[in-house]
Amino acid sequence: MFQKILIANRGEIAVRVMRTLREMGIATVAVFSEADREALHVRMADEAVCVGPASSSESYLRIDKILEAAALTGAEAIHPGYGFLSENAEFARACKEAKITFIGPSPEAIDVMGEKTRARKLMAEAGVPLVPGTPSAVEDPKEALKAAEEMGFPVLIKAAAGGGGKGMRRVDDPSEFQAAFEGARREAISAFGNGDVYVEKFVLKPRHVEIQVMADGHGNVVHLFERDCSVQRRHQKIIEETPCPVLAEETRQAMGEVAVQAARAVDYIGAGTVEFLLDQDQSFYFLEMNTRLQVEHPITEMITGVDLVRWQVKVANGEPLALRQEDLTIRGAAVECRIYAEDPENQFRPSPGKIEALRPPSGPGVREDGGVYAGATVPVHYDPMISKLITWGEDREQAVARMRRALQEYVITGITTNLAFHREVLDHPDFVSGEYDTNFVPRWLKERDQTGPTHQELAELAAVIYAYQRDQKPATAQLTGPSTSTGSKWKHFGRLRELGRGK
């Protein structure tokens, strides 16, 4: 087994990987930029190496500096986490040349699945169902428009070289196509350095359902069931759950088999995720394969009892998978909320700054994968996700109830977060029923913005204002009690924000 592993990442995922490595008795090496010198992952590691200034292009994305850090510390393997270099085939090749184990798939598998049109072609050859779309990237907007008209609107224009909602445009009418095509190309160049785009039929009211797969170097491939990732903002996931509340058992089995088939088609090794669109009639279509660990992997761990990072390390060390497909079962249900330093009332803009107070939730069925601490600064330079809150229950109802309780317990002050937003989502009738799709959040926010507060909300708002004003007065015998603490005032402000909804 490896004696020392470098984690080529930052924040909560670096901390999460370190925890498993520590359990395995493996020494850890952190890398950090100047902006992250006091970060939690740096404090937790056995060793830490600065790899450059704040800009990720000069630090976390510098292959040469990451490999220099590994050589300097004697790390035998590198875990890339997700984001940054995790799906970079050049990095995987560089690790191989430096005789350092890359904990992930082969460069060839990353190459194939990273180029979306190439992946679509390979999946079609493997018999994997696809959403109708152009077989390759389209450079001529007139040719692309013709293909879109043949498919029928609405369509999606999508970047061929990446995902995460970057370089993606929905087009409902031919008159909007030219501008959307050019906009998608510009964004794709900015995000991925590649302006290639393709056109895909837009599936109405789809759910985004993905299958976790794991493969070893001995020909074994298993799936660890599905995750529903349909609660999204700006095409990016914010709440995930497993199992999918509307997935039929026969569809689950079929999707799992197809995901395994997709992994085998590229001789995959390690952890990966095959993503699908699920139609209302239980038809499903291949979207893409992410050749890395996913942000939402903890909910899979909660329902299967498998530590996916431990499996990644063991597979990279040449060991076979510990379990066969028939050994894996779904136990209960789990939900994950991504906690961001962002302002939902201001188009989810990042809200970096110093965290003044932090009290993560705990208790039965609650897991918090955090990357910050009280007094830490959330930098402006990186993704503003600060933690992942995960709950497990014997069924969906209990898992959701525990998440509601955990969100109420979670305290973060000094920065704006999306905690109140998550509380609202979990109380929404569509989420409670499980009958939602990928357009749920945009549709709900639009409806919410068009309606004012209810009479009940106005009454509560008046009560909160009165309570706050009362707390500003000196304590006297005529008042009901002494003035409240600063924490209570924060509570008033939080309730005002929830009720006023930023208006």
N, C-alpha and C positions, 0 to 999 in steps of 0.2 A: 504493500500500500504506500501511497505517496506520504512523505514526511512533512512536506511544506507546499502550500498552494497559494498562489497570488490571485486575488479577486480584482479583476479589471473593471471595476465599477464603483459606484458611490451610493450613499443614502441607504434606504431601507433594504434594498436587495443585497447590498454588500454585507450589512449586519445579519440578514437572514441566512446567507450562505455561511458566514463565519460561525454561526451558532451550531449548525450541523457539523462543520469541520471540527469544532472544539469537542463535540460529543464523540467524534471518531478519533480523537487524539492527534489530529493533524494541525501543525502550526500554520498561522495565517499571515499573509502580507497584504496590506492595504496600499493602494495608490491614491494620491490626492492632488488636487490643484491648489494654488495659493488661496483660493476662495474657500476651500474646504479644510484648511489646516486644523481647525478646531472641531471638525465634524465628528459625529458619533462613531462612524465606521473606522475613523483614524484612531480614536481613543480605544476602541475595542480590540484592534488587531495586535498581534504579537510584534509585528514590525510594520513600518509605514514609510513610503518613499514618495517624495514630491515629484510630480512628473510635468510641472509647467504652470503657467499662469492660469487665470480664471477661465478663459475661453476654452471650451471643450476641444476645439480644433487644434489647440496648442497643448493639450494635456491628455484628457481621457481618450481622444481619438488618435493620438500619436502612437502608431504601432512600434516605432523604434524606441520610444521612451518606456513603453510598457515592457518590452522585451529586455531593455537595459535594467529595469527594476527587478525583473525576474532573475536575470543573471547576477546582479549585485547581491541579492538575498539568497540565492541558491534554491529558488522555487522550482519544483519539478513539473508543475502543472499550472494552468491558468483557467479559472472559471470566469466567463465573461458576463454573467448575469443576464440582463436583457437591455436592449438599447445599446448605444455606443457601438462597440466592435463585435457585439454578440452574433450578428448575421453577416459578418464581413469575411468573405472567402479569402481575401488577401491576408488577413490577420491569421486565419487558420493555417494557411500555407506557411506564413512566416514562423509560426510556432513550431510547425513540423520541421522546417529547415534548421531552427535553433535547437532542435531535439528537446522541446518542451511540449508536454501533452496539452492539447486544446480540449477542454471538457465540453464537447459538443460534436456535431456531425462532421462529416468530411467536407473539405472545400468544394468538392464536386456537387454534393447534395445541396450545400448552401447556394452555389451558383445557379443550379437548376431551379430551385424553389424561390430564389430571390428575384428572378426575372419572371414577372407574372404571366406574360404571354407564352413564354417557353414552358412554364409550369402547366398552364392550361392545355397546351398541346400534348404534353407528356401524360397528363391525367386523362385526356380524351382517349389516347392510345391504350391506357390501362383500363378503360371502361368506367371511369369515374364520372358521374353525372355533372354537367356544367351548365351554368346560366348561359343562354344564348349570347354570343358576342363575337367581335371580330377575332379571327384566329391569331392575329399578330398586331403589332403597333401600327398605327395609321398616321402618316405625316401630312397628307393632304386633307384639309378640313372639308372640302367638297366630297371627297371619297368617304370620309367619316360620316358626314351628314346623310349620304345615300344609304350607308349601312344602317344608320339609326332609323331612317324612314322605313327600311325593309323590316326591321325588328318591331317597330311601332313604339311611339313615345308612351311613357317616359323612359329615358335611358340614363345611364351613368357614363361619364367620361372619367377614366381612371388612369393614374400613373402606372406605367409598366414596371418601374424599378423599385416601388416601395408601397407602403400601406399607411395605416394610422390616420386615414382621412386626408392625408396630404395629396394634393394634385387630383382631387376628386370633385366632380361637379354633377349635380342632377339637372337634367334638361327635360322640361315638360312640353316644349313647343319648338318647332323648327326655327322660328325667328330668334330664339335665344341661343342657338347652337354655336354660331361662330364665336361670340364673345366668351361662352363657357369653354370652348375648345382652346382658345388662346390663353384664357385664365388658368386652366388646368395645366397647360404646358409650362407656363411661367412658374407656377408653384412647384411643379415636379422638378424643374431645373434647380430652383432654390433649395428644395428639400433633399434631393437625391443626386443632383448633378447630371441628371438625365431627363430630357424633356419628352421622351416617348410616352404616348398615351394610347389606350385602346377604348373601344366602346362596348358597353355591356347592357343588356336589357335590365331595366329596373323592375324588381319583383315587388309588387304592391303588398304592403303590410307584412313584410318578412320578419322572422326572428333570426338573430345571429347566434347560431349554436355551433360550438366547437368541440372537437374530440381530442383528448390528451392521449398521445401515444408514447411508448417507450420501446426502444430496440437495443439489442446488444450486438456484439461482434460474432455471435455464434449462430445467427440466423433466427433468433427469437424476437418476435414483435407482439406486443400486447397493447390494447387500449384500456384506458382507465375512465371510461364513460364520458359524459358530456358536461359542458358548462354553458348556461344561457347567458349571453353577454349583450342582450338587446337594449338595456337601459344605457343610452349613450348621449353625449352632448358633443356637438361638432364632430360626429363620426368617431368619437373616442369613448371607450367603455368607462363607466363610473360605478356601476353596480353589477355584480355577477352572482349567479346562483346555480346550484346543482342539487338534485337533478332538475332538468327543464320541466316546469310545471305542466306543459301541454304535450310532451313527447310521448307517443305511444311506444309500448315495449318493443313491438316488431320494428318500428322505425329506429329506435335506439340500437338494436342489434344490427340493423342494416347499415346505419351510419358508422358504427364501430368497425364493422367488417370492411367498409370502403376506406376508412381512415388507415387501417392496417395495410390494405392493398396499396394505398398511396405511398406509405412509408417504404414498403417493399420495392416499389417501382423505382426508387432512387437509392436503394441499398442503404437506407437510413440507419444511423447509430446514435443513440442518446435520446434525450427528451425533445419532443416536438408537438406541435398542435396543428391539426387539420381543421380549417374553418369552413363552415357551410352557411348558406341561407336556407332557412326552413320555411316553406310556404304554408298557407293556411290548410291545405289539403294533405299535409305531412310529406309532400315532395321535398327533396333537399338537393342542393346544388353546391359543388365545390367552389370556394372563394380563393383560398390560398393556403399555403402551409408555412407556419412560422417555425424556423429551424432553431429554436431556443426555448428556454424556460419562459413561461408567460407570467405576467403580473399577477393574474388570478389563480395561479397554481395552488395556493393554500386551501381553497375550498375542495379541490380534488383530494388533497391530503387528508382533509377532515372526514370525508365520506369513505375513503378507502383504507385509511390507516397507514398509507405509504408515505415515506419521506422521499420526495422526488429528487431533492438535491443529493441525498445519500445514494440513491440509485444512479444518478448521473456520475458521481465520483467512482462508484464501483464499476460501472460499465466502461468508463474511460480507463480504468485500471485493468480492463480485459476480462472482468468477471461476467458470468452469465446472469440473466435476470433471476431474481429470487423467487418470483411467483409466475405461474402460468395463467392463461386467460381464465380458466375455470376456477382458479383460486381467488379471483378478484370479484368482490360484490359491493353493492351500494349500501351503505349503512347510514340511515337518516338523511338529513338535508343540511346544506350550508349556504351562507350568504356572505358576500364581501362588499364592503363600501370603500372606495378609494378616497382618502382624506387629502384634500388639496389646499394649499395656501392660495386661494383664489376667491373672487367675488362673484357669486352667481347672479347677484342683482346688477352687475355691471358687465354683462356678457362673458362671465367666467374669466375675467382678466386676472392674471397672476397677481398675488398680493404678498410679495416677499417682505422680509423684515425680521426683527428679533422676537422670539417667543418669550413672553414674560412668565407665564405660568402654564404648566402642562400636567394634566392628571388623566392618564389613559384609563379606560375602563377595565374591569376584570370580572371574576366570578364564573359561575358554571357556563361552560360552552363558549367562552369568549377568548379570542386570540387577537393580539395587536402586534403587527409587524411594523415597528416604527424605526425611523432613522434620525430622530431629533431628540432634544432634551430641553428642559427649561433653561433659558439663557442662550440657546443656540440661535444662530441666524440662518434663515432660509434665504439663500443667495438668489440673485436675479438671473443668473447665468444658465440655470438648468430647469428641467421639468419641475413644476412646483408640488408634485406629490410628496407628502411628508410621512404618510403611513398608510397601512391597509388594516381595516378593522374586519375581523372575520368572526362569525358565530356559527355554531353547530346546534342542531336539535334533533330529536327523534323523528320529527317530521317538519315540513315546511312551516307550518303554523308556529311551532316552537322556535325554530331558527329565526324567523322574522321577529317574533316577540322578543327574543333575546337581543336582536340587533337594535330594536327600538329602545330597549332598556340601556344597552351599551352606548348608544348615541346620546342618550340623556345624561349618562355619567361622564362622557368625554368632555374635558375642559381644556381649551386652548385659548390663551389671551395674548394680546400684543400684535396679532395678525388677524386678517380676515380669513375665514375658512368656509368650506361648504358643508359643515355639520348640520346647520339648520335646513339646508336644501335636502340633504339625505333624509332628515326626519319627515319633511313634507312628502317626499317620494314614497316612503314606506307606508304612509297613511293614505295615499291616493287609492281610490277604489280599483283602478285598473291594475295596480301592482298587487294589491291585496288579493284580487281574484286570480292573478297570474295571467290575465288576458291583456298582454301588452305586446308591442312590436318595436322595431328600431326607431320609429318616428314618435314614440310615446313622449319623450321629454320635450322635443321641439313643439309638438302639438299642445301639450299641457301648458308650457310656458306662454305660448301665444294666447291660449284661452285665458290664462291667469292674468296676463297683461291687459286683456280687454274687459276685465271685470274688476270692480272695486271691492273693498272689504265688505263682508256681510255685517248685518246688524249685530250679531253676536261678537264678531271680531272688533267692531267699533266699541262695543261695551267693554270688552276685555282691554282694549287699547286705552280707554279712558281710565280704567281701574289701575293699569300699570303706570300711567302718567301720574295719577294721584299718589300712588304708593311711592314713586320716586321723589316727587316733590315733598311728600311728608318726611322722607328720610333725610332731606337736606336741612330740616329745621333742628334747632338745639333740643336736646332731650329735656323735658320738663314733666312735672307731675300730671299736667293736663293731657299729655300725649299717651298713646297706648303702650309705649315702651321706649327704650333707648334707640338712638339712630343705628341703622344697620351697618354692617361692615362693607368694605369695598367689594368683596365678593358678591354680596347681595345686590349692590348697585350694578355690577356687571350682569347679574341675572336679569335685572330690569331692562338694561340696554339690549340684551339678547332677545328678550320677549318682545320689546318694541320693534326690533328688526324683523322678527318672524311675522308679527301681526301687520306691520306697516309695509312689508315686502318692498322696502326700498323706495316707497313713494312718498 
